[in-house]
Amino acid sequence: MTLIESVKICFHKYAVFKGRASRSEYWWFSLFYTVGTIVLSLVSASGAIGSLIYSIFALGALLPMIGVSVRRLHDIDRSGWYFLAFLIPLVGTILWLVWFCQRGTQGENRFGPDPLPIHETLAIDA
């Protein structure tokens, strides 16, 4: 999955918390969100209009970021409620990093079908 595909999928599934998201979908969208907020925070230092643009982006992309995070947790067969682990200082961040770097469950799990096509799954196994 590419950055553009990931951003399109995440905004298309704006507030979808069901299903699964692959590692690439999560990490590409996370990169987009992080770079976007950093760049726009620098622009926001220029005045009120920059602050408004930053706020619109940060709030507009927050729900898709939460959605892709929950779907990523589903991919490793964890409940979306584990999303709240980030509230635990330091430990939550470490847990998230470990979980979100893990390979998803192969095949279908209780949250739906595998988000990776068959040919990508085979290429990873090789």
N, CA, C and O atoms as a GROMACS GRO file, in nm:
protein
  504
    1MET      N    1   0.084  -0.117   0.000
    1MET     CA    2   0.000   0.000   0.000
    1MET      C    3   0.089   0.124   0.000
    1MET      O    4   0.194   0.127   0.065
    2THR      N    5   0.047   0.224  -0.073
    2THR     CA    6   0.123   0.348  -0.080
    2THR      C    7   0.063   0.452   0.014
    2THR      O    8  -0.045   0.433   0.071
    3LEU      N    9   0.134   0.562   0.028
    3LEU     CA   10   0.087   0.672   0.113
    3LEU      C   11  -0.048   0.724   0.063
    3LEU      O   12  -0.140   0.743   0.142
    4ILE      N   13  -0.059   0.747  -0.067
    4ILE     CA   14  -0.182   0.801  -0.124
    4ILE      C   15  -0.299   0.705  -0.102
    4ILE      O   16  -0.408   0.748  -0.064
    5GLU      N   17  -0.276   0.576  -0.126
    5GLU     CA   18  -0.382   0.476  -0.106
    5GLU      C   19  -0.427   0.475   0.040
    5GLU      O   20  -0.546   0.469   0.069
    6SER      N   21  -0.331   0.480   0.130
    6SER     CA   22  -0.363   0.478   0.272
    6SER      C   23  -0.446   0.598   0.314
    6SER      O   24  -0.544   0.584   0.386
    7VAL      N   25  -0.407   0.716   0.268
    7VAL     CA   26  -0.481   0.838   0.302
    7VAL      C   27  -0.622   0.831   0.245
    7VAL      O   28  -0.719   0.867   0.313
    8LYS      N   29  -0.635   0.785   0.120
    8LYS     CA   30  -0.768   0.773   0.059
    8LYS      C   31  -0.856   0.676   0.138
    8LYS      O   32  -0.972   0.706   0.166
    9ILE      N   33  -0.800   0.560   0.173
    9ILE     CA   34  -0.878   0.460   0.246
    9ILE      C   35  -0.920   0.513   0.382
    9ILE      O   36  -1.035   0.498   0.423
   10CYS      N   37  -0.826   0.576   0.453
   10CYS     CA   38  -0.857   0.624   0.588
   10CYS      C   39  -0.961   0.734   0.588
   10CYS      O   40  -1.046   0.740   0.677
   11PHE      N   41  -0.956   0.823   0.488
   11PHE     CA   42  -1.059   0.928   0.482
   11PHE      C   43  -1.190   0.873   0.428
   11PHE      O   44  -1.297   0.924   0.461
   12HIS      N   45  -1.182   0.770   0.343
   12HIS     CA   46  -1.305   0.704   0.296
   12HIS      C   47  -1.376   0.633   0.412
   12HIS      O   48  -1.498   0.635   0.422
   13LYS      N   49  -1.297   0.571   0.498
   13LYS     CA   50  -1.351   0.504   0.617
   13LYS      C   51  -1.340   0.600   0.736
   13LYS      O   52  -1.290   0.562   0.842
   14TYR      N   53  -1.387   0.721   0.719
   14TYR     CA   54  -1.367   0.831   0.813
   14TYR      C   55  -1.390   0.793   0.959
   14TYR      O   56  -1.305   0.820   1.044
   15ALA      N   57  -1.502   0.732   0.988
   15ALA     CA   58  -1.534   0.695   1.126
   15ALA      C   59  -1.572   0.548   1.135
   15ALA      O   60  -1.664   0.511   1.209
   16VAL      N   61  -1.502   0.464   1.060
   16VAL     CA   62  -1.529   0.319   1.061
   16VAL      C   63  -1.436   0.254   1.163
   16VAL      O   64  -1.314   0.264   1.153
   17PHE      N   65  -1.496   0.188   1.259
   17PHE     CA   66  -1.419   0.122   1.364
   17PHE      C   67  -1.432  -0.029   1.356
   17PHE      O   68  -1.388  -0.100   1.446
   18LYS      N   69  -1.492  -0.079   1.248
   18LYS     CA   70  -1.505  -0.223   1.227
   18LYS      C   71  -1.409  -0.264   1.118
   18LYS      O   72  -1.372  -0.184   1.033
   19GLY      N   73  -1.370  -0.390   1.121
   19GLY     CA   74  -1.280  -0.441   1.019
   19GLY      C   75  -1.135  -0.435   1.064
   19GLY      O   76  -1.105  -0.418   1.182
   20ARG      N   77  -1.047  -0.450   0.967
   20ARG     CA   78  -0.904  -0.460   0.997
   20ARG      C   79  -0.825  -0.367   0.906
   20ARG      O   80  -0.868  -0.334   0.796
   21ALA      N   81  -0.708  -0.325   0.956
   21ALA     CA   82  -0.617  -0.241   0.877
   21ALA      C   83  -0.478  -0.302   0.882
   21ALA      O   84  -0.431  -0.344   0.988
   22SER      N   85  -0.413  -0.306   0.769
   22SER     CA   86  -0.278  -0.361   0.762
   22SER      C   87  -0.177  -0.266   0.826
   22SER      O   88  -0.207  -0.149   0.853
   23ARG      N   89  -0.058  -0.318   0.849
   23ARG     CA   90   0.048  -0.233   0.906
   23ARG      C   91   0.076  -0.115   0.815
   23ARG      O   92   0.090  -0.001   0.861
   24SER      N   93   0.085  -0.141   0.684
   24SER     CA   94   0.119  -0.032   0.592
   24SER      C   95   0.011   0.075   0.592
   24SER      O   96   0.043   0.194   0.586
   25GLU      N   97  -0.116   0.037   0.599
   25GLU     CA   98  -0.224   0.136   0.604
   25GLU      C   99  -0.209   0.224   0.728
   25GLU      O  100  -0.220   0.346   0.720
   26TYR      N  101  -0.184   0.162   0.842
   26TYR     CA  102  -0.170   0.239   0.966
   26TYR      C  103  -0.048   0.330   0.962
   26TYR      O  104  -0.058   0.449   0.989
   27TRP      N  105   0.069   0.274   0.926
   27TRP     CA  106   0.193   0.352   0.934
   27TRP      C  107   0.198   0.463   0.831
   27TRP      O  108   0.250   0.571   0.860
   28TRP      N  109   0.146   0.441   0.710
   28TRP     CA  110   0.143   0.549   0.611
   28TRP      C  111   0.051   0.662   0.657
   28TRP      O  112   0.086   0.779   0.645
   29PHE      N  113  -0.066   0.625   0.710
   29PHE     CA  114  -0.156   0.732   0.755
   29PHE      C  115  -0.099   0.802   0.877
   29PHE      O  116  -0.116   0.923   0.893
   30SER      N  117  -0.032   0.728   0.964
   30SER     CA  118   0.032   0.789   1.079
   30SER      C  119   0.140   0.888   1.036
   30SER      O  120   0.153   0.996   1.094
   31LEU      N  121   0.218   0.852   0.934
   31LEU     CA  122   0.319   0.943   0.879
   31LEU      C  123   0.253   1.068   0.822
   31LEU      O  124   0.298   1.180   0.848
   32PHE      N  125   0.147   1.050   0.745
   32PHE     CA  126   0.073   1.164   0.688
   32PHE      C  127   0.023   1.256   0.798
   32PHE      O  128   0.038   1.378   0.789
   33TYR      N  129  -0.037   1.200   0.901
   33TYR     CA  130  -0.092   1.280   1.011
   33TYR      C  131   0.020   1.354   1.086
   33TYR      O  132   0.006   1.472   1.118
   34THR      N  133   0.129   1.285   1.115
   34THR     CA  134   0.240   1.345   1.189
   34THR      C  135   0.306   1.457   1.110
   34THR      O  136   0.327   1.567   1.162
   35VAL      N  137   0.339   1.430   0.985
   35VAL     CA  138   0.403   1.532   0.902
   35VAL      C  139   0.308   1.650   0.881
   35VAL      O  140   0.350   1.766   0.888
   36GLY      N  141   0.180   1.620   0.857
   36GLY     CA  142   0.081   1.727   0.839
   36GLY      C  143   0.070   1.817   0.960
   36GLY      O  144   0.067   1.939   0.946
   37THR      N  145   0.064   1.759   1.078
   37THR     CA  146   0.053   1.842   1.198
   37THR      C  147   0.181   1.920   1.225
   37THR      O  148   0.175   2.035   1.270
   38ILE      N  149   0.297   1.861   1.197
   38ILE     CA  150   0.423   1.934   1.218
   38ILE      C  151   0.434   2.053   1.122
   38ILE      O  152   0.464   2.165   1.164
   39VAL      N  153   0.409   2.026   0.994
   39VAL     CA  154   0.419   2.134   0.895
   39VAL      C  155   0.317   2.244   0.924
   39VAL      O  156   0.350   2.362   0.921
   40LEU      N  157   0.195   2.205   0.952
   40LEU     CA  158   0.092   2.305   0.977
   40LEU      C  159   0.112   2.377   1.111
   40LEU      O  160   0.067   2.490   1.126
   41SER      N  161   0.177   2.313   1.207
   41SER     CA  162   0.205   2.384   1.332
   41SER      C  163   0.310   2.492   1.307
   41SER      O  164   0.307   2.598   1.371
   42LEU      N  165   0.404   2.466   1.216
   42LEU     CA  166   0.500   2.570   1.179
   42LEU      C  167   0.432   2.685   1.106
   42LEU      O  168   0.466   2.801   1.126
   43VAL      N  169   0.334   2.651   1.020
   43VAL     CA  170   0.258   2.753   0.948
   43VAL      C  171   0.170   2.832   1.046
   43VAL      O  172   0.149   2.952   1.027
   44SER      N  173   0.120   2.766   1.148
   44SER     CA  174   0.030   2.832   1.243
   44SER      C  175   0.100   2.942   1.322
   44SER      O  176   0.035   3.031   1.376
   45ALA      N  177   0.232   2.935   1.328
   45ALA     CA  178   0.308   3.039   1.397
   45ALA      C  179   0.300   3.172   1.322
   45ALA      O  180   0.332   3.277   1.378
   46SER      N  181   0.257   3.167   1.195
   46SER     CA  182   0.251   3.288   1.114
   46SER      C  183   0.127   3.373   1.141
   46SER      O  184   0.121   3.488   1.095
   47GLY      N  185   0.031   3.321   1.211
   47GLY     CA  186  -0.087   3.403   1.241
   47GLY      C  187  -0.214   3.324   1.259
   47GLY      O  188  -0.212   3.201   1.269
   48ALA      N  189  -0.324   3.397   1.263
   48ALA     CA  190  -0.454   3.338   1.293
   48ALA      C  191  -0.500   3.243   1.184
   48ALA      O  192  -0.558   3.138   1.214
   49ILE      N  193  -0.477   3.277   1.058
   49ILE     CA  194  -0.522   3.190   0.947
   49ILE      C  195  -0.445   3.059   0.951
   49ILE      O  196  -0.504   2.953   0.928
   50GLY      N  197  -0.315   3.064   0.978
   50GLY     CA  198  -0.235   2.943   0.990
   50GLY      C  199  -0.284   2.855   1.104
   50GLY      O  200  -0.288   2.733   1.092
   51SER      N  201  -0.322   2.918   1.216
   51SER     CA  202  -0.375   2.843   1.330
   51SER      C  203  -0.508   2.777   1.296
   51SER      O  204  -0.535   2.665   1.339
   52LEU      N  205  -0.589   2.846   1.219
   52LEU     CA  206  -0.718   2.791   1.178
   52LEU      C  207  -0.698   2.670   1.087
   52LEU      O  208  -0.765   2.568   1.103
   53ILE      N  209  -0.605   2.681   0.992
   53ILE     CA  210  -0.578   2.568   0.901
   53ILE      C  211  -0.524   2.449   0.980
   53ILE      O  212  -0.565   2.335   0.956
   54TYR      N  213  -0.433   2.475   1.073
   54TYR     CA  214  -0.380   2.368   1.158
   54TYR      C  215  -0.492   2.299   1.236
   54TYR      O  216  -0.498   2.176   1.241
   55SER      N  217  -0.578   2.377   1.296
   55SER     CA  218  -0.687   2.322   1.377
   55SER      C  219  -0.782   2.238   1.293
   55SER      O  220  -0.824   2.130   1.335
   56ILE      N  221  -0.815   2.286   1.175
   56ILE     CA  222  -0.905   2.212   1.086
   56ILE      C  223  -0.842   2.078   1.047
   56ILE      O  224  -0.909   1.975   1.050
   57PHE      N  225  -0.713   2.080   1.011
   57PHE     CA  226  -0.646   1.956   0.972
   57PHE      C  227  -0.638   1.860   1.090
   57PHE      O  228  -0.675   1.743   1.078
   58ALA      N  229  -0.591   1.910   1.204
   58ALA     CA  230  -0.571   1.823   1.321
   58ALA      C  231  -0.702   1.759   1.366
   58ALA      O  232  -0.706   1.640   1.395
   59LEU      N  233  -0.807   1.838   1.371
   59LEU     CA  234  -0.937   1.783   1.414
   59LEU      C  235  -1.001   1.698   1.304
   59LEU      O  236  -1.064   1.597   1.333
   60GLY      N  237  -0.983   1.739   1.178
   60GLY     CA  238  -1.042   1.665   1.066
   60GLY      C  239  -0.979   1.529   1.045
   60GLY      O  240  -1.045   1.436   1.000
   61ALA      N  241  -0.852   1.517   1.078
   61ALA     CA  242  -0.782   1.388   1.057
   61ALA      C  243  -0.775   1.305   1.184
   61ALA      O  244  -0.727   1.192   1.181
   62LEU      N  245  -0.821   1.360   1.296
   62LEU     CA  246  -0.815   1.287   1.423
   62LEU      C  247  -0.903   1.162   1.423
   62LEU      O  248  -0.859   1.055   1.463
   63LEU      N  249  -1.026   1.175   1.379
   63LEU     CA  250  -1.118   1.061   1.378
   63LEU      C  251  -1.070   0.950   1.284
   63LEU      O  252  -1.076   0.833   1.323
   64PRO      N  253  -1.022   0.981   1.162
   64PRO     CA  254  -0.965   0.873   1.080
   64PRO      C  255  -0.842   0.810   1.146
   64PRO      O  256  -0.820   0.690   1.130
   65MET      N  257  -0.763   0.887   1.219
   65MET     CA  258  -0.645   0.831   1.287
   65MET      C  259  -0.689   0.734   1.397
   65MET      O  260  -0.630   0.628   1.413
   66ILE      N  261  -0.791   0.771   1.471
   66ILE     CA  262  -0.844   0.681   1.574
   66ILE      C  263  -0.902   0.556   1.508
   66ILE      O  264  -0.880   0.444   1.555
   67GLY      N  265  -0.976   0.575   1.398
   67GLY     CA  266  -1.036   0.462   1.328
   67GLY      C  267  -0.934   0.364   1.276
   67GLY      O  268  -0.950   0.243   1.294
   68VAL      N  269  -0.828   0.413   1.212
   68VAL     CA  270  -0.726   0.322   1.159
   68VAL      C  271  -0.650   0.255   1.273
   68VAL      O  272  -0.604   0.142   1.258
   69SER      N  273  -0.636   0.323   1.387
   69SER     CA  274  -0.570   0.262   1.502
   69SER      C  275  -0.652   0.146   1.558
   69SER      O  276  -0.598   0.040   1.591
   70VAL      N  277  -0.782   0.166   1.568
   70VAL     CA  278  -0.871   0.060   1.617
   70VAL      C  279  -0.871  -0.056   1.519
   70VAL      O  280  -0.864  -0.172   1.560
   71ARG      N  281  -0.879  -0.027   1.389
   71ARG     CA  282  -0.876  -0.135   1.289
   71ARG      C  283  -0.742  -0.208   1.291
   71ARG      O  284  -0.738  -0.329   1.265
   72ARG      N  285  -0.634  -0.137   1.320
   72ARG     CA  286  -0.502  -0.202   1.331
   72ARG      C  287  -0.500  -0.297   1.450
   72ARG      O  288  -0.446  -0.407   1.441
   73LEU      N  289  -0.559  -0.255   1.562
   73LEU     CA  290  -0.570  -0.344   1.677
   73LEU      C  291  -0.652  -0.468   1.643
   73LEU      O  292  -0.619  -0.579   1.685
   74HIS      N  293  -0.758  -0.448   1.566
   74HIS     CA  294  -0.840  -0.562   1.522
   74HIS      C  295  -0.758  -0.659   1.438
   74HIS      O  296  -0.778  -0.780   1.444
   75ASP      N  297  -0.664  -0.605   1.358
   75ASP     CA  298  -0.583  -0.691   1.272
   75ASP      C  299  -0.494  -0.784   1.354
   75ASP      O  300  -0.463  -0.894   1.309
   76ILE      N  301  -0.453  -0.742   1.473
   76ILE     CA  302  -0.372  -0.830   1.558
   76ILE      C  303  -0.460  -0.902   1.660
   76ILE      O  304  -0.411  -0.954   1.760
   77ASP      N  305  -0.592  -0.903   1.633
   77ASP     CA  306  -0.691  -0.975   1.713
   77ASP      C  307  -0.704  -0.921   1.855
   77ASP      O  308  -0.719  -0.998   1.950
   78ARG      N  309  -0.698  -0.790   1.868
   78ARG     CA  310  -0.721  -0.724   1.997
   78ARG      C  311  -0.843  -0.634   1.984
   78ARG      O  312  -0.873  -0.583   1.876
   79SER      N  313  -0.912  -0.617   2.094
   79SER     CA  314  -1.028  -0.531   2.097
   79SER      C  315  -0.986  -0.386   2.074
   79SER      O  316  -0.875  -0.347   2.108
   80GLY      N  317  -1.075  -0.308   2.017
   80GLY     CA  318  -1.050  -0.166   1.996
   80GLY      C  319  -1.034  -0.089   2.126
   80GLY      O  320  -0.978   0.020   2.128
   81TRP      N  321  -1.082  -0.145   2.235
   81TRP     CA  322  -1.068  -0.079   2.365
   81TRP      C  323  -0.923  -0.070   2.410
   81TRP      O  324  -0.889   0.011   2.496
   82TYR      N  325  -0.838  -0.154   2.353
   82TYR     CA  326  -0.694  -0.145   2.383
   82TYR      C  327  -0.636  -0.012   2.335
   82TYR      O  328  -0.524   0.025   2.372
   83PHE      N  329  -0.712   0.059   2.252
   83PHE     CA  330  -0.671   0.192   2.208
   83PHE      C  331  -0.642   0.282   2.328
   83PHE      O  332  -0.554   0.368   2.322
   84LEU      N  333  -0.716   0.262   2.436
   84LEU     CA  334  -0.701   0.346   2.555
   84LEU      C  335  -0.571   0.320   2.630
   84LEU      O  336  -0.540   0.391   2.727
   85ALA      N  337  -0.494   0.221   2.588
   85ALA     CA  338  -0.365   0.193   2.654
   85ALA      C  339  -0.270   0.311   2.643
   85ALA      O  340  -0.179   0.326   2.724
   86PHE      N  341  -0.291   0.396   2.540
   86PHE     CA  342  -0.201   0.510   2.525
   86PHE      C  343  -0.215   0.609   2.640
   86PHE      O  344  -0.130   0.696   2.656
   87LEU      N  345  -0.319   0.597   2.719
   87LEU     CA  346  -0.338   0.684   2.835
   87LEU      C  347  -0.241   0.652   2.949
   87LEU      O  348  -0.221   0.733   3.040
   88ILE      N  349  -0.180   0.534   2.943
   88ILE     CA  350  -0.082   0.495   3.045
   88ILE      C  351   0.052   0.557   3.006
   88ILE      O  352   0.107   0.523   2.901
   89PRO      N  353   0.105   0.647   3.086
   89PRO     CA  354   0.230   0.714   3.048
   89PRO      C  355   0.343   0.614   3.023
   89PRO      O  356   0.359   0.518   3.099
   90LEU      N  357   0.419   0.635   2.920
   90LEU     CA  358   0.534   0.557   2.876
   90LEU      C  359   0.500   0.412   2.843
   90LEU      O  360   0.529   0.366   2.732
   91VAL      N  361   0.442   0.339   2.935
   91VAL     CA  362   0.409   0.198   2.912
   91VAL      C  363   0.310   0.186   2.796
   91VAL      O  364   0.325   0.097   2.712
   92GLY      N  365   0.212   0.274   2.791
   92GLY     CA  366   0.113   0.270   2.683
   92GLY      C  367   0.178   0.293   2.548
   92GLY      O  368   0.142   0.228   2.450
   93THR      N  369   0.272   0.386   2.541
   93THR     CA  370   0.343   0.413   2.416
   93THR      C  371   0.424   0.293   2.372
   93THR      O  372   0.427   0.260   2.254
   94ILE      N  373   0.490   0.229   2.464
   94ILE     CA  374   0.569   0.109   2.432
   94ILE      C  375   0.478  -0.004   2.385
   94ILE      O  376   0.509  -0.071   2.286
   95LEU      N  377   0.366  -0.024   2.454
   95LEU     CA  378   0.270  -0.127   2.412
   95LEU      C  379   0.221  -0.100   2.270
   95LEU      O  380   0.216  -0.191   2.187
   96TRP      N  381   0.184   0.025   2.243
   96TRP     CA  382   0.135   0.060   2.110
   96TRP      C  383   0.240   0.030   2.005
   96TRP      O  384   0.209  -0.030   1.901
   97LEU      N  385   0.362   0.069   2.030
   97LEU     CA  386   0.468   0.046   1.932
   97LEU      C  387   0.485  -0.103   1.905
   97LEU      O  388   0.498  -0.144   1.789
   98VAL      N  389   0.486  -0.183   2.009
   98VAL     CA  390   0.500  -0.328   1.993
   98VAL      C  391   0.380  -0.385   1.918
   98VAL      O  392   0.397  -0.462   1.823
   99TRP      N  393   0.260  -0.348   1.958
   99TRP     CA  394   0.139  -0.401   1.894
   99TRP      C  395   0.130  -0.360   1.748
   99TRP      O  396   0.102  -0.442   1.661
  100PHE      N  397   0.154  -0.233   1.720
  100PHE     CA  398   0.133  -0.184   1.585
  100PHE      C  399   0.243  -0.227   1.489
  100PHE      O  400   0.227  -0.214   1.367
  101CYS      N  401   0.353  -0.276   1.541
  101CYS     CA  402   0.460  -0.331   1.455
  101CYS      C  403   0.441  -0.480   1.430
  101CYS      O  404   0.506  -0.537   1.343
  102GLN      N  405   0.354  -0.544   1.507
  102GLN     CA  406   0.330  -0.687   1.490
  102GLN      C  407   0.258  -0.715   1.360
  102GLN      O  408   0.179  -0.634   1.310
  103ARG      N  409   0.287  -0.830   1.306
  103ARG     CA  410   0.215  -0.876   1.188
  103ARG      C  411   0.073  -0.912   1.228
  103ARG      O  412   0.050  -0.967   1.336
  104GLY      N  413  -0.022  -0.883   1.142
  104GLY     CA  414  -0.161  -0.914   1.171
  104GLY      C  415  -0.188  -1.063   1.166
  104GLY      O  416  -0.107  -1.141   1.115
  105THR      N  417  -0.303  -1.102   1.218
  105THR     CA  418  -0.345  -1.241   1.214
  105THR      C  419  -0.362  -1.283   1.068
  105THR      O  420  -0.427  -1.214   0.991
  106GLN      N  421  -0.303  -1.396   1.031
  106GLN     CA  422  -0.320  -1.445   0.895
  106GLN      C  423  -0.458  -1.504   0.880
  106GLN      O  424  -0.509  -1.572   0.969
  107GLY      N  425  -0.518  -1.477   0.767
  107GLY     CA  426  -0.652  -1.526   0.741
  107GLY      C  427  -0.755  -1.447   0.819
  107GLY      O  428  -0.727  -1.340   0.872
  108GLU      N  429  -0.873  -1.501   0.825
  108GLU     CA  430  -0.984  -1.431   0.892
  108GLU      C  431  -0.971  -1.446   1.043
  108GLU      O  432  -0.930  -1.550   1.093
  109ASN      N  433  -1.007  -1.340   1.114
  109ASN     CA  434  -1.019  -1.349   1.260
  109ASN      C  435  -1.158  -1.298   1.299
  109ASN      O  436  -1.241  -1.275   1.211
  110ARG      N  437  -1.183  -1.279   1.426
  110ARG     CA  438  -1.318  -1.241   1.472
  110ARG      C  439  -1.359  -1.102   1.427
  110ARG      O  440  -1.476  -1.065   1.440
  111PHE      N  441  -1.265  -1.023   1.372
  111PHE     CA  442  -1.296  -0.887   1.328
  111PHE      C  443  -1.311  -0.875   1.177
  111PHE      O  444  -1.342  -0.767   1.126
  112GLY      N  445  -1.291  -0.985   1.105
  112GLY     CA  446  -1.311  -0.982   0.961
  112GLY      C  447  -1.199  -1.048   0.884
  112GLY      O  448  -1.109  -1.110   0.942
  113PRO      N  449  -1.206  -1.035   0.751
  113PRO     CA  450  -1.106  -1.099   0.666
  113PRO      C  451  -0.971  -1.028   0.672
  113PRO      O  452  -0.961  -0.912   0.712
  114ASP      N  453  -0.868  -1.099   0.632
  114ASP     CA  454  -0.732  -1.045   0.628
  114ASP      C  455  -0.728  -0.926   0.531
  114ASP      O  456  -0.774  -0.939   0.418
  115PRO      N  457  -0.672  -0.811   0.573
  115PRO     CA  458  -0.668  -0.695   0.483
  115PRO      C  459  -0.563  -0.708   0.373
  115PRO      O  460  -0.566  -0.632   0.276
  116LEU      N  461  -0.470  -0.802   0.388
  116LEU     CA  462  -0.368  -0.821   0.285
  116LEU      C  463  -0.415  -0.919   0.180
  116LEU      O  464  -0.467  -1.025   0.213
  117PRO      N  465  -0.397  -0.883   0.053
  117PRO     CA  466  -0.429  -0.979  -0.053
  117PRO      C  467  -0.338  -1.101  -0.042
  117PRO      O  468  -0.231  -1.094   0.020
  118ILE      N  469  -0.380  -1.211  -0.101
  118ILE     CA  470  -0.307  -1.337  -0.095
  118ILE      C  471  -0.162  -1.320  -0.143
  118ILE      O  472  -0.071  -1.372  -0.079
  119HIS      N  473  -0.140  -1.249  -0.253
  119HIS     CA  474  -0.004  -1.237  -0.307
  119HIS      C  475   0.088  -1.160  -0.213
  119HIS      O  476   0.207  -1.188  -0.208
  120GLU      N  477   0.036  -1.063  -0.138
  120GLU     CA  478   0.119  -0.991  -0.042
  120GLU      C  479   0.153  -1.080   0.077
  120GLU      O  480   0.265  -1.076   0.129
  121THR      N  481   0.057  -1.162   0.122
  121THR     CA  482   0.080  -1.252   0.233
  121THR      C  483   0.189  -1.353   0.197
  121THR      O  484   0.276  -1.383   0.279
  122LEU      N  485   0.185  -1.406   0.074
  122LEU     CA  486   0.284  -1.502   0.031
  122LEU      C  487   0.422  -1.438   0.020
  122LEU      O  488   0.522  -1.502   0.054
  123ALA      N  489   0.429  -1.314  -0.025
  123ALA     CA  490   0.557  -1.246  -0.039
  123ALA      C  491   0.620  -1.219   0.098
  123ALA      O  492   0.743  -1.220   0.109
  124ILE      N  493   0.539  -1.196   0.200
  124ILE     CA  494   0.590  -1.171   0.334
  124ILE      C  495   0.648  -1.299   0.392
  124ILE      O  496   0.750  -1.296   0.462
  125ASP      N  497   0.584  -1.414   0.363
  125ASP     CA  498   0.629  -1.541   0.417
  125ASP      C  499   0.763  -1.584   0.359
  125ASP      O  500   0.838  -1.657   0.423
  126ALA      N  501   0.792  -1.539   0.237
  126ALA     CA  502   0.916  -1.585   0.170
  126ALA      C  503   1.040  -1.529   0.233
  126ALA      O  504   1.151  -1.558   0.188
   0.00000   0.00000   0.00000
